[in-house]
Amino acid sequence: MRSIYQFVDDAIEAKRGEFTAIADDIWDHPETRFEERWSAERLACALEAEGFSVERNAGNIETAFVASFGSGKPVIALLGEYDALAGLSQCSGEASPEPLVEDANGHGCGHNLLGTAAFAGAVAVKNWLEQYGSGGTVRFYGCPGEEGGSGKTFMVREGLFDDVDAAVTWHPEAYAGMFSTSSLANIQVAYRFHGIAAHAANSPHLGRSALDAVTLMTTGSNFLNEHIIEKARVHYAITNAGGISPNVVQAQAEVLYLIRAPEMAQAQHIFERINKIAEGAALMTETTVNVRFDKACSNYLPNRQLESVMYEALQALGVPQWSEEELAFAKKIRATLTENDLQNSLNNIANTSNEEGKAFARRHRETLLIDEIAPYAPNDKILPGSTDVGDVSWKVPVAQCFSPCFTVGTPLHTWQLVSQGRTSIAHKGMLHAGKVMAATALQLFISPQTLEACQSELHAQLAERPYQCPIPAGVTPSPLK
Ligand SMILES: Nc1ccc(C(=O)N[C@@H](CCC(=O)O)C(=O)O)cc1
């Protein structure tokens, strides 16, 4: 048998055109959380055409689906995302901010690539199972609403991962490496204040302002910020300011909080304190407050066994090489980034490893497109962000890699990222990630001992810290309003 690395490389290269077309199609239809109807259907149909059987509306979530090929154990999952961000519309391949459609959505986190690479990986695994397999199931999980929605946490709560043995995924980045850190747990919760409308000049004494309550609540939580653990973060967005008329006392107003901490228990503790601030604000203003739990996700639990399998695949497969045209475009993008953008991006790269990682980041200060694999070292660091892959990682062993899709220094959630997400640079990184995920998954089919080692590692952790889904029963996925 040829090496599995050669196999996945051939399998994915053979359909390069189809995969890049899907990623571009999803880029062309940017849909925000839980409204990814077009994107989910594009992938679901492509999976059906490849012989997968597709369960749509998985877990009763309209834009979630599970595609399976094969039968029996082990069940290995590839996780794909396809949601976009609001307000980030941008023409592709441009080195200046130019919305494609004013005020429209855009793929500012590269999820058009994320979902498509997982699809490519699933197809390569399926091909291998057909030719060489002796049982087992490969699944593609169509995971909606990662951005602010925690789609996967809902999917975990609905039991969709109950019979899965391990999962792999990735995230587009400026470099090839391992997602070796934890991430922040978070809770998102909406506070809606109800007051009494009144003429703001004639009878303000009869009005009770919900907007005052929001203002006092945010003031209170900003004071709280100094008295919580250092790594926690409390952000908010005022989602309803009570109208646009200053001469009407605002009868309703809403603020959406995002509370983050390294551990879910810490986030829950801060959430309780924020609830008291909300009650205090209502008391001060003689308004009432309604608390709506929106969503939550757990911190990510790295699985060192599975990570080392994936890192081996990454090293065996090598990294994309860049053409003169790609480097020339990257140079133009780099010219739009600040020194602070670059430093922040290099810090993020350094954060995924130890001293070697810092040296790697320093070495790439002038690099436009990285063509070297970042060092990997298990560490206790925390990504300053959250991901709903966290909840999957408490359920089954998970490994995640990064793949180079963007110019070094490109921040996530910016027009520069949207612009690069439909170029040959992004396509190369995406196909590369598909190969790494496929090869990692195949090792688990080939070596039951390896899979068992990954599972023992997780079970040892769960014995000490059992998992509880942080989203209470009854809470349903909420689209961006
Ligand atoms: N490899 C990554 C995974 C997630 C993110 C990220 O930006 N996640 C959002 C998720 C927000 C949420 O969970 O609500 C965030 O942290 O704000 C960034 C890199």
The ligand as an ORCA input file, in Angstrom:
! r2SCAN-3c Opt
* xyz 0 1
  N      -8.938     29.333     16.098
  C      -9.837     30.253     16.461
  C     -11.079     29.870     16.956
  C     -12.009     30.831     17.304
  C     -11.719     32.178     17.163
  C     -12.713     33.236     17.537
  O     -12.521     34.408     17.259
  N     -13.824     32.872     18.198
  C     -14.866     33.793     18.643
  C     -15.976     32.956     19.225
  C     -17.005     33.746     19.948
  C     -17.995     32.930     20.755
  O     -17.735     31.825     21.197
  O     -19.038     33.446     21.014
  C     -14.312     34.727     19.735
  O     -13.446     34.312     20.506
  O     -14.804     35.860     19.824
  C     -10.500     32.558     16.681
  C      -9.557     31.600     16.336
*
